[in-house]
Amino acid sequence: MFLDASAVVAIMTRAKDADLLLSKVAAGRTTIHYSSVTMFEAVIAVARKNAISIHGNSDRRHCR
């Protein structure tokens, strides 16, 4: 099973389908594969969703 960045983001941000995705991952009978690019993409997406700027400021007014 290949874990896509969108699935990682949904799980990390507790999206409405996070429980379904987690159950599918847990029920999988194969090794879970992911790439470093997948994790990088997920981290960027989660940071964007949480409006964290490059300087660590979580105030949305300072994010561009």
Summary of the structure (lengths in Angstrom):
residues: 64
radius of gyration: 13.8
end to end distance: 35.3
largest distance: 45.0
contacts: 134
relative contact order: 0.19
helix: 55%
strand: 3%
